[in-house]
Amino acid sequence: MTENTVKPAAKSDTLTIEDLLHNDTILTIPSGIPILANLDSPRGRIFHEATRLFSEFGYKGTSTRAIAMAAGVKQVMINYYFSSKILLYEAILKYEGMTMLAVIFSSKPEHKSPEEMLIETPIRLMTVMHDNPQWASLLRREIAEGAVHLRRALRGVAEQGPLGANLHFHDAYVTAVETGKAIKLPIEAVRECLLAIGYSAIYLAPLISMINERDFHDETVWEEWKLTLSTILKRGLLIDDTQQP
């Protein structure tokens, strides 16, 4: 079969890794590293099974032997396609991180104001992580181990990675402040707090669920979380025109 390099299809809020892996194409992520998406290929199976195992057991707890067994290939094939375990892991982190950022920041609906987009940032982050528990587990483990591999994986992706996300947030916040819709605060701190709020909600979800005996995957509980967080953020960050003299 001839493999053609194509750009990834536009991503939606409901995108999952399964949507991307069940294709007969090679996905080229912004780094220029092509990743075979076809699950019927050795490369695709290695990538898919490695993602699953890394999310379950972390980088240190996953061996190349386990990946090879799960993918149904010889261990040497991992080095053939990805050179090493660490490069395979970082390719997965880059793919997952870039896809997550694309889902969170690529959509700019015209009916949304800059201030509404600000409030949506942590909500969208929470939603992406909530809808893709494998991503959440993978990133939770990586960050718990210091995020060294993640920083290296996303280095150099410029406007298509964290830098682009920062610029997206920066423009929306500046506009909201200039139009009198948002409180003026240190922009870096606002961005960091909003992202931290969105991520920590999912990062701590297992602990909170255990303490409060509330399942985050229950639709009622999930909707309560989004509504409550959105209300708190609006009251704390945005300016209420009805309260002005």
C-alpha positions as CSV (number, residue, x, y, z in Angstrom):
1,M,0.0,0.0,0.0
2,T,1.3,3.4,-0.9
3,E,1.5,5.8,2.1
4,N,0.5,9.4,1.4
5,T,1.4,12.2,3.8
6,V,-1.6,14.4,4.5
7,K,-2.5,17.1,6.9
8,P,-4.7,16.0,9.8
9,A,-8.4,16.6,9.4
10,A,-10.0,19.4,11.2
11,K,-10.5,18.4,14.8
12,S,-13.7,18.8,16.7
13,D,-14.5,19.0,20.4
14,T,-15.5,15.3,20.4
15,L,-12.3,14.1,18.8
16,T,-10.7,11.0,20.2
17,I,-7.5,9.2,19.4
18,E,-9.5,6.4,18.0
19,D,-10.9,8.8,15.3
20,L,-7.4,9.5,14.2
21,L,-6.0,6.0,14.4
22,H,-8.8,4.4,12.3
23,N,-7.6,6.0,9.0
24,D,-5.6,4.7,6.1
25,T,-3.3,7.7,6.1
26,I,-0.1,8.9,7.7
27,L,-0.7,11.8,10.0
28,T,2.0,14.5,9.9
29,I,2.1,16.4,13.1
30,P,3.5,19.9,13.1
31,S,7.0,18.7,14.0
32,G,7.2,17.0,10.6
33,I,7.3,13.5,12.1
34,P,4.8,11.3,10.3
35,I,2.9,8.8,12.4
36,L,1.1,6.0,10.7
37,A,-2.5,6.0,11.7
38,N,-3.6,2.7,10.2
39,L,-4.1,0.2,13.0
40,D,-3.5,-2.7,10.6
41,S,0.1,-1.6,10.1
42,P,2.9,-2.5,12.6
43,R,3.7,1.1,13.1
44,G,0.1,2.0,13.8
45,R,-0.3,-0.8,16.3
46,I,3.0,0.1,18.0
47,F,1.9,3.7,18.4
48,H,-1.6,2.8,19.6
49,E,-0.6,0.1,22.1
50,A,2.3,2.2,23.4
51,T,-0.1,5.1,24.0
52,R,-2.4,2.8,26.0
53,L,0.4,1.3,28.0
54,F,2.2,4.6,28.8
55,S,-1.2,6.0,29.9
56,E,-1.7,3.0,32.3
57,F,1.8,2.5,33.6
58,G,3.8,5.6,32.8
59,Y,7.1,5.8,30.9
60,K,9.2,4.0,33.5
61,G,6.6,1.3,34.1
62,T,6.3,0.4,30.4
63,S,8.8,-1.8,28.7
64,T,9.5,-2.1,25.0
65,R,8.9,-5.8,25.4
66,A,5.4,-5.1,26.7
67,I,4.7,-2.7,23.8
68,A,5.9,-5.2,21.3
69,M,3.8,-8.0,22.8
70,A,0.6,-5.9,22.9
71,A,1.2,-4.7,19.3
72,G,1.9,-8.2,18.0
73,V,5.3,-7.3,16.6
74,K,9.0,-8.2,17.3
75,Q,10.7,-5.9,19.8
76,V,13.2,-4.8,17.2
77,M,10.4,-3.2,15.2
78,I,10.1,-0.4,17.8
79,N,13.6,0.7,17.1
80,Y,13.0,0.3,13.4
81,Y,10.0,2.7,13.3
82,F,10.8,5.0,16.2
83,S,14.5,4.6,17.0
84,S,14.1,4.1,20.7
85,K,11.6,3.9,23.5
86,I,12.2,7.5,24.6
87,L,11.6,8.8,21.0
88,L,8.4,6.8,20.7
89,Y,7.2,8.2,24.0
90,E,8.0,11.8,23.1
91,A,6.3,11.3,19.7
92,I,3.2,10.2,21.5
93,L,3.4,13.1,23.9
94,K,3.8,15.5,21.0
95,Y,0.9,14.0,19.1
96,E,-1.4,14.0,22.2
97,G,-0.3,17.5,23.3
98,M,-0.7,19.0,19.9
99,T,-4.1,17.4,19.3
100,M,-5.3,18.6,22.7
101,L,-4.1,22.1,22.1
102,A,-5.8,22.1,18.7
103,V,-9.1,21.0,20.2
104,I,-8.9,23.7,22.9
105,F,-7.7,26.6,20.8
106,S,-8.5,26.0,17.2
107,S,-12.2,26.8,17.3
108,K,-13.0,30.5,17.3
109,P,-16.7,30.8,16.7
110,E,-17.8,34.2,15.5
111,H,-20.7,34.4,18.0
112,K,-18.3,34.1,20.9
113,S,-16.9,37.4,22.4
114,P,-13.3,37.6,23.6
115,E,-14.4,37.5,27.3
116,E,-16.6,34.4,26.6
117,M,-13.6,32.7,25.0
118,L,-11.5,33.5,28.1
119,I,-14.0,31.7,30.4
120,E,-14.2,28.8,27.9
121,T,-10.5,28.1,28.0
122,P,-10.4,26.1,31.3
123,I,-13.9,24.6,30.5
124,R,-12.6,23.4,27.1
125,L,-9.5,22.0,28.7
126,M,-11.6,20.2,31.3
127,T,-13.9,18.8,28.5
128,V,-11.1,17.5,26.4
129,M,-9.5,15.7,29.3
130,H,-12.9,14.5,30.5
131,D,-13.8,13.1,27.1
132,N,-10.4,11.5,26.6
133,P,-9.4,9.7,29.8
134,Q,-6.4,8.1,28.1
135,W,-5.0,11.5,27.4
136,A,-5.7,12.6,30.9
137,S,-4.0,9.6,32.4
138,L,-1.0,10.0,30.1
139,L,-0.5,13.6,30.9
140,R,-1.2,13.1,34.6
141,R,1.6,10.5,34.8
142,E,4.0,12.6,32.7
143,I,3.5,15.8,34.8
144,A,3.7,13.8,38.0
145,E,7.2,12.7,36.8
146,G,8.3,16.2,36.2
147,A,7.1,16.7,32.6
148,V,10.7,16.6,31.3
149,H,9.7,14.6,28.2
150,L,6.6,16.7,27.5
151,R,8.7,19.9,27.5
152,R,11.2,18.3,25.1
153,A,8.4,16.9,22.9
154,L,6.7,20.3,22.4
155,R,9.9,22.3,22.0
156,G,10.1,24.0,18.6
157,V,6.5,23.7,17.5
158,A,6.1,27.5,17.7
159,E,2.6,28.9,16.9
160,Q,1.1,25.4,16.6
161,G,1.9,24.5,20.1
162,P,1.9,26.2,23.6
163,L,3.2,29.5,22.0
164,G,0.2,29.6,19.8
165,A,-2.1,28.9,22.7
166,N,-0.5,31.7,24.6
167,L,-1.0,34.1,21.7
168,H,-4.6,33.1,21.4
169,F,-5.3,33.7,25.0
170,H,-3.2,37.0,25.0
171,D,-5.3,38.5,22.2
172,A,-8.6,37.6,23.7
173,Y,-7.7,38.9,27.2
174,V,-6.2,42.2,25.9
175,T,-9.3,42.8,23.8
176,A,-11.6,42.0,26.8
177,V,-9.7,44.4,29.0
178,E,-9.6,47.2,26.4
179,T,-13.3,47.0,25.8
180,G,-14.0,47.1,29.6
181,K,-15.3,43.6,29.8
182,A,-12.6,42.0,31.9
183,I,-10.7,43.1,35.0
184,K,-7.1,44.1,34.3
185,L,-4.7,41.7,36.0
186,P,-1.2,40.4,35.2
187,I,-1.9,38.6,32.0
188,E,0.6,35.8,32.5
189,A,-0.9,35.1,36.0
190,V,-4.4,35.0,34.6
191,R,-3.4,32.6,31.8
192,E,-1.6,30.3,34.2
193,C,-4.4,30.3,36.7
194,L,-7.1,29.5,34.2
195,L,-5.1,26.6,32.7
196,A,-4.2,25.4,36.2
197,I,-7.8,25.4,37.2
198,G,-9.0,23.5,34.1
199,Y,-6.2,20.9,34.4
200,S,-6.3,20.5,38.1
201,A,-10.0,19.7,38.0
202,I,-9.3,16.6,36.0
203,Y,-5.9,15.8,37.6
204,L,-7.5,15.7,41.0
205,A,-10.8,14.1,39.8
206,P,-10.0,10.6,41.1
207,L,-9.1,11.9,44.6
208,I,-12.2,14.2,44.7
209,S,-14.4,11.4,43.5
210,M,-13.1,9.1,46.3
211,I,-13.6,11.7,49.0
212,N,-17.0,13.0,48.0
213,E,-18.2,9.8,46.4
214,R,-19.2,11.6,43.2
215,D,-18.5,10.2,39.8
216,F,-17.1,12.8,37.4
217,H,-18.3,10.7,34.5
218,D,-21.9,11.1,35.7
219,E,-23.5,13.6,33.4
220,T,-25.3,15.5,36.1
221,V,-22.1,15.9,38.2
222,W,-20.1,16.9,35.2
223,E,-22.7,19.6,34.1
224,E,-22.7,20.9,37.7
225,W,-18.9,21.2,37.6
226,K,-18.9,23.2,34.4
227,L,-21.7,25.5,35.4
228,T,-20.1,26.2,38.8
229,L,-16.6,26.9,37.4
230,S,-18.0,29.1,34.7
231,T,-20.0,31.1,37.2
232,I,-17.0,31.5,39.5
233,L,-14.7,32.6,36.7
234,K,-17.3,35.1,35.3
235,R,-17.8,36.7,38.7
236,G,-14.0,36.9,39.4
237,L,-12.6,37.9,36.0
238,L,-15.3,39.7,34.1
239,I,-16.9,43.1,34.7
240,D,-20.6,43.2,35.1
241,D,-22.0,46.1,33.1
242,T,-25.2,46.1,35.1
243,Q,-23.3,46.9,38.3
244,Q,-21.6,50.0,36.8
245,P,-23.1,53.5,37.6
